[in-house]
Amino acid sequence: MEPVRSAIIGGGFIGHVHARAVLANAGRLVTVYDAKPEVSQALVSTLRADRVVASYESVLADADVNLVHVCTPNHLHFPMAMAAIDAGKHVICEKPLAVTSDEARALRDAADAAGVVAAVPFVYRFYASIRDARARVTGNELGDLRLLHGHYLQDWLLGESDNNWRVEPQLGGASRAFGDIGVHWCDLLEFVSGQRIARLNARAATTQRRKNAAGELVDVATEDLVSFIFETESGVVGNAVVSQVSAGRPNEVVLNIDGARSAISFNQMMPDSLWIGARAQNSIVWRGTSAASTAAQAYVNIPSGHPQGYQDAFNFFYRDVCLAIQGENVDGLPTFEDGLRAAQLTEAVMKSAATRDWQEVPA
């Protein structure tokens, strides 16, 4: 079957991750575009693209492109993804899908109406150990679920000199820590457990001022950390902590699900293993071994003992997007519906933090 023909918009870190996923799946990277012409030119050789274009509009007009990857700052996601849908292109849009739930809903509805594949890279779903965990929950190995808990911790904004466009609400949106990484944790929780967060009570904090380009300390309008408790639609309780200022945690995603018979724990910094807890004995199930569930095998590309990581998970995500474009029914592909869900959770968290009260999350 003819390979999917991609165009990547945005030449930062995540744009390179997308490009490597295209190449790993024998896809064709037709073109790349970045707002800075010198970056666009450098990307052609770095990402092995066929050509560079001078504008986003040129990407949309290119009949050779059938999948657009939106890897730009957050405030551009909505107009660029909508323009791609209007041009009849399939779309992968980085999260957050949009900076408001109204915009996210409009994108979801437009993609549905156009009949295009529209995906959001909630790529932690694509670790084999996560598919193993999900299979154990759906197979009722844990028994009735009693507690859902965990965290997503980073330290890249720990110092006052650490700064980024994501800190600015006009570029990144009103929420930073939760909108950027907290939504990943919630998506993972709901995907693995099958439980949907129905209501939550959150607290948010900004820990310090940051230096601007002139070296002056200025106030920060977006949160550095969020702590919240929640209850699911079926009454299971839980809690989570999200932070971008936790020293020594470059990217630690931990998901714990405690059931009546046993518990499971996944740590993204040790992604080849799944901890299984029981009263009699704890155990570790290694990715790719006979102890892992059958559902996990589709997300194994090298033998056990040879570590897989984040890029491998992203490669599997892109593979499944391509399969969906080719008409296959793909289990667990995160779509614009999931992007809308993330936007709704973000708004509930921010409203709860502002009112210091419980907030309902739309069903």
C-alpha positions as CSV (number, residue, x, y, z in Angstrom):
1,M,0.0,0.0,0.0
2,E,1.2,3.5,-0.8
3,P,2.9,5.2,2.2
4,V,1.3,8.1,4.0
5,R,2.7,11.4,2.8
6,S,3.4,13.8,5.7
7,A,4.1,17.5,6.2
8,I,5.5,18.7,9.5
9,I,4.7,22.2,10.7
10,G,7.1,23.4,13.4
11,G,10.8,22.5,13.7
12,G,11.3,22.2,17.4
13,F,12.0,19.1,19.6
14,I,8.6,17.5,19.0
15,G,8.7,18.2,15.2
16,H,11.9,16.1,15.1
17,V,10.1,13.3,17.1
18,H,7.3,13.3,14.5
19,A,9.8,13.1,11.7
20,R,11.7,10.2,13.2
21,A,8.3,8.4,13.6
22,V,7.6,8.9,9.9
23,L,11.0,7.6,8.8
24,A,10.8,4.6,11.2
25,N,7.5,3.5,9.6
26,A,8.8,3.9,6.0
27,G,6.5,6.9,5.5
28,R,7.3,9.8,3.2
29,L,8.1,13.2,4.6
30,V,7.1,15.4,1.7
31,T,7.7,18.8,3.2
32,V,8.5,20.8,6.4
33,Y,7.7,24.3,7.4
34,D,8.8,26.5,10.2
35,A,8.0,30.2,10.8
36,K,11.8,30.9,10.8
37,P,13.1,30.3,7.2
38,E,16.6,29.3,8.4
39,V,15.0,26.6,10.6
40,S,12.9,25.4,7.6
41,Q,16.1,25.1,5.5
42,A,18.0,23.2,8.2
43,L,15.1,20.8,8.6
44,V,15.2,19.5,5.0
45,S,18.6,17.8,5.6
46,T,18.1,17.0,9.2
47,L,14.7,15.4,8.8
48,R,15.3,14.0,5.3
49,A,12.3,15.9,3.8
50,D,11.7,16.1,0.1
51,R,11.5,19.9,0.1
52,V,10.9,23.0,2.1
53,V,8.0,25.5,1.6
54,A,7.7,29.2,2.5
55,S,4.3,29.2,4.1
56,Y,1.7,27.1,5.9
57,E,-0.7,27.8,3.0
58,S,1.7,26.1,0.6
59,V,1.5,22.9,2.7
60,L,-2.3,23.0,2.5
61,A,-2.2,23.5,-1.3
62,D,0.2,20.6,-1.8
63,A,-1.8,17.7,-3.3
64,D,1.2,15.5,-2.5
65,V,0.5,15.9,1.2
66,N,-2.3,13.9,2.8
67,L,-1.3,14.1,6.5
68,V,-0.4,17.4,8.3
69,H,1.5,17.3,11.6
70,V,0.8,20.5,13.7
71,C,3.8,20.9,16.0
72,T,3.6,24.6,16.7
73,P,3.1,26.7,19.9
74,N,-0.3,26.0,21.4
75,H,-2.2,29.1,20.3
76,L,-1.6,28.1,16.7
77,H,-3.1,24.6,17.0
78,F,-6.7,25.6,16.4
79,P,-6.3,27.8,13.3
80,M,-3.7,25.5,11.7
81,A,-5.6,22.2,12.4
82,M,-8.8,23.7,11.3
83,A,-7.2,24.9,8.0
84,A,-5.8,21.4,7.4
85,I,-9.2,19.8,7.9
86,D,-10.8,22.4,5.6
87,A,-8.2,21.4,3.0
88,G,-9.2,17.8,3.3
89,K,-6.0,16.6,5.0
90,H,-5.7,14.1,7.8
91,V,-4.2,15.8,10.9
92,I,-2.0,15.0,13.9
93,C,-2.2,17.9,16.2
94,E,0.0,18.2,19.3
95,K,-1.7,18.6,22.6
96,P,-3.3,20.7,23.9
97,L,-5.6,20.3,20.9
98,A,-6.8,23.9,21.6
99,V,-6.5,26.4,24.4
100,T,-10.3,26.3,25.1
101,S,-12.9,23.5,25.1
102,D,-15.0,25.4,22.6
103,E,-12.2,25.5,20.0
104,A,-11.4,21.8,20.7
105,R,-15.1,20.9,20.2
106,A,-15.1,22.8,16.9
107,L,-12.1,20.9,15.7
108,R,-13.6,17.5,16.7
109,D,-16.8,18.3,14.9
110,A,-15.0,19.6,11.8
111,A,-12.9,16.4,11.6
112,D,-15.9,14.2,12.1
113,A,-17.8,16.1,9.3
114,A,-14.9,15.9,6.9
115,G,-14.3,12.2,7.5
116,V,-10.6,12.7,8.1
117,V,-8.4,10.9,10.6
118,A,-7.6,13.4,13.4
119,A,-5.3,12.3,16.2
120,V,-3.6,13.8,19.3
121,P,-0.3,12.3,20.4
122,F,-1.2,10.9,23.8
123,V,1.7,8.6,23.2
124,Y,2.1,7.0,26.6
125,R,-0.8,4.8,25.6
126,F,1.6,3.1,23.2
127,Y,4.0,1.6,25.6
128,A,3.6,-2.2,25.6
129,S,3.5,-2.2,29.5
130,I,0.6,0.2,29.4
131,R,-1.3,-2.1,27.0
132,D,-0.5,-4.9,29.4
133,A,-1.9,-2.9,32.3
134,R,-5.0,-2.1,30.4
135,A,-5.6,-5.8,29.5
136,R,-5.3,-6.8,33.1
137,V,-7.8,-4.2,34.2
138,T,-10.3,-5.1,31.5
139,G,-9.8,-8.8,32.3
140,N,-10.7,-8.1,35.9
141,E,-7.4,-9.4,37.3
142,L,-7.3,-6.6,39.8
143,G,-10.9,-7.1,41.0
144,D,-13.0,-4.0,41.8
145,L,-11.0,-0.8,41.5
146,R,-10.6,1.0,44.8
147,L,-8.0,3.7,44.3
148,L,-6.4,5.6,41.4
149,H,-3.3,7.6,42.0
150,G,0.0,8.9,40.7
151,H,1.9,11.8,39.4
152,Y,3.6,13.5,36.4
153,L,6.7,15.4,37.6
154,Q,9.3,17.4,35.6
155,D,12.1,19.7,36.6
156,W,12.8,21.7,33.4
157,L,11.3,24.9,34.9
158,L,12.9,24.5,38.3
159,G,15.2,27.6,38.2
160,E,14.3,31.3,37.9
161,S,16.3,31.5,34.7
162,D,14.4,28.6,33.1
163,N,11.9,30.0,30.7
164,N,9.9,29.0,27.6
165,W,7.1,30.3,25.4
166,R,4.8,27.8,27.3
167,V,5.0,30.1,30.3
168,E,3.2,32.9,28.5
169,P,-0.6,32.4,28.5
170,Q,-1.1,34.2,25.1
171,L,1.1,31.5,23.5
172,G,0.6,28.4,25.7
173,G,-2.9,28.9,27.1
174,A,-4.2,29.7,30.5
175,S,-3.0,26.5,32.0
176,R,0.6,25.3,31.7
177,A,1.6,22.4,34.1
178,F,-1.8,20.7,33.8
179,G,-2.6,21.7,30.2
180,D,0.9,20.6,29.1
181,I,1.5,17.4,31.1
182,G,-1.4,16.8,33.5
183,V,-3.7,16.0,30.6
184,H,-1.2,13.2,29.6
185,W,-1.6,11.6,33.1
186,C,-5.4,11.9,33.0
187,D,-5.6,10.4,29.5
188,L,-3.4,7.5,30.7
189,L,-5.6,7.0,33.8
190,E,-8.8,6.9,31.9
191,F,-7.4,4.8,29.0
192,V,-6.0,2.1,31.3
193,S,-8.6,2.0,34.1
194,G,-11.7,2.6,31.9
195,Q,-12.9,5.0,34.6
196,R,-13.9,8.6,33.7
197,I,-13.2,11.5,36.1
198,A,-16.6,13.0,36.9
199,R,-15.6,15.7,39.5
200,L,-12.5,17.1,41.0
201,N,-11.0,19.5,43.5
202,A,-7.7,21.1,42.6
203,R,-5.1,23.5,43.9
204,A,-2.6,25.2,41.7
205,A,0.5,27.2,42.6
206,T,3.2,29.3,40.9
207,T,6.4,28.9,42.8
208,Q,8.5,31.8,41.7
209,R,9.0,34.7,39.3
210,R,11.1,34.1,36.1
211,K,13.7,36.1,34.2
212,N,12.6,37.6,30.9
213,A,14.9,38.1,27.9
214,A,16.3,41.3,29.5
215,G,17.2,39.3,32.6
216,E,14.6,40.9,34.8
217,L,12.5,38.9,37.2
218,V,8.8,39.1,36.2
219,D,5.6,37.6,37.5
220,V,4.3,34.4,35.9
221,A,0.7,34.0,35.0
222,T,0.6,30.2,34.5
223,E,0.9,27.5,37.2
224,D,4.0,25.5,38.0
225,L,2.2,22.7,39.8
226,V,-1.3,21.3,40.5
227,S,-2.5,18.8,43.1
228,F,-6.0,17.4,42.8
229,I,-8.4,14.8,44.2
230,F,-11.2,13.3,42.1
231,E,-14.0,10.9,41.9
232,T,-15.0,8.8,38.8
233,E,-18.4,8.3,37.3
234,S,-18.7,4.9,39.1
235,G,-17.5,6.3,42.5
236,V,-13.8,5.3,42.5
237,V,-11.7,8.0,44.2
238,G,-8.2,9.1,43.4
239,N,-5.5,11.8,43.5
240,A,-2.6,13.1,41.4
241,V,0.2,15.6,41.5
242,V,1.5,17.5,38.4
243,S,4.6,19.6,38.5
244,Q,7.2,21.2,36.3
245,V,9.4,22.2,39.2
246,S,10.3,18.9,40.9
247,A,14.0,18.5,41.1
248,G,15.5,15.3,39.8
249,R,12.4,14.2,37.9
250,P,13.1,15.0,34.2
251,N,9.9,13.3,33.1
252,E,8.4,10.9,35.6
253,V,4.9,9.6,34.8
254,V,3.6,7.2,37.4
255,L,0.2,5.6,37.3
256,N,-1.1,3.4,40.2
257,I,-4.3,1.4,40.1
258,D,-5.3,-0.5,43.2
259,G,-7.9,-3.2,43.1
260,A,-9.5,-5.5,45.6
261,R,-7.2,-8.4,44.6
262,S,-4.1,-6.8,43.2
263,A,-2.5,-3.5,42.1
264,I,-0.5,-2.3,39.2
265,S,2.1,0.5,38.8
266,F,3.7,1.9,35.7
267,N,6.6,4.4,35.7
268,Q,7.4,5.9,32.3
269,M,11.1,6.3,33.3
270,M,11.2,2.5,33.6
271,P,8.8,1.7,30.7
272,D,9.8,-1.9,30.0
273,S,8.4,-3.1,33.3
274,L,5.0,-3.3,35.0
275,W,4.8,-3.8,38.8
276,I,2.1,-6.2,40.0
277,G,1.3,-6.0,43.7
278,A,-0.4,-8.7,45.7
279,R,-0.7,-9.6,49.3
280,A,1.2,-12.8,48.9
281,Q,3.9,-11.7,46.6
282,N,4.9,-8.7,44.3
283,S,6.2,-9.3,40.9
284,I,7.6,-7.4,37.8
285,V,6.4,-8.3,34.4
286,W,8.9,-7.4,31.7
287,R,7.9,-6.1,28.3
288,G,8.0,-8.8,25.6
289,T,8.1,-11.8,28.0
290,S,5.6,-14.6,28.1
291,A,4.2,-13.2,31.3
292,A,2.9,-10.1,29.5
293,S,-0.6,-10.1,28.0
294,T,-1.3,-10.8,24.4
295,A,-2.6,-7.2,23.9
296,A,0.9,-5.9,24.6
297,Q,2.6,-7.8,21.8
298,A,1.5,-5.5,19.0
299,Y,3.6,-2.8,20.7
300,V,6.9,-4.7,21.0
301,N,9.4,-4.2,18.2
302,I,12.6,-5.7,19.8
303,P,13.1,-8.6,22.2
304,S,12.9,-8.3,25.9
305,G,16.1,-7.0,27.5
306,H,16.6,-4.5,24.7
307,P,14.9,-1.3,26.1
308,Q,12.2,0.5,24.2
309,G,11.5,4.1,25.0
310,Y,9.5,7.2,24.2
311,Q,10.5,7.4,20.5
312,D,9.3,3.8,20.1
313,A,6.0,4.6,21.6
314,F,5.7,7.6,19.3
315,N,6.6,5.4,16.3
316,F,3.7,3.0,17.3
317,F,1.3,6.0,17.6
318,Y,2.2,7.1,14.0
319,R,1.9,3.5,12.7
320,D,-1.6,3.3,14.1
321,V,-2.5,6.7,12.6
322,C,-1.3,5.4,9.2
323,L,-3.4,2.2,9.7
324,A,-6.5,4.3,10.4
325,I,-5.8,6.4,7.3
326,Q,-5.7,3.1,5.3
327,G,-9.1,2.2,6.6
328,E,-8.3,-0.2,9.5
329,N,-10.1,-0.1,12.8
330,V,-7.4,0.7,15.4
331,D,-8.0,0.1,19.1
332,G,-6.9,2.9,21.4
333,L,-6.0,5.6,18.9
334,P,-6.3,9.0,20.6
335,T,-8.5,11.2,18.5
336,F,-9.7,14.8,18.6
337,E,-12.5,13.5,20.9
338,D,-9.7,12.8,23.4
339,G,-8.3,16.2,22.8
340,L,-11.6,17.7,23.6
341,R,-11.7,15.6,26.8
342,A,-8.3,17.0,27.8
343,A,-9.5,20.6,27.3
344,Q,-12.6,20.0,29.4
345,L,-10.5,18.5,32.2
346,T,-8.1,21.5,32.0
347,E,-10.9,24.0,32.4
348,A,-12.4,22.1,35.3
349,V,-9.0,22.0,37.1
350,M,-8.4,25.7,36.5
351,K,-11.9,26.7,37.7
352,S,-11.6,24.5,40.8
353,A,-8.2,26.0,41.6
354,A,-9.7,29.5,41.3
355,T,-12.8,28.8,43.3
356,R,-11.2,26.4,45.7
357,D,-14.2,24.1,45.3
358,W,-15.3,20.9,43.5
359,Q,-16.0,21.1,39.8
360,E,-18.0,18.7,37.6
361,V,-16.3,17.5,34.4
362,P,-18.6,17.2,31.4
363,A,-19.6,13.6,30.7
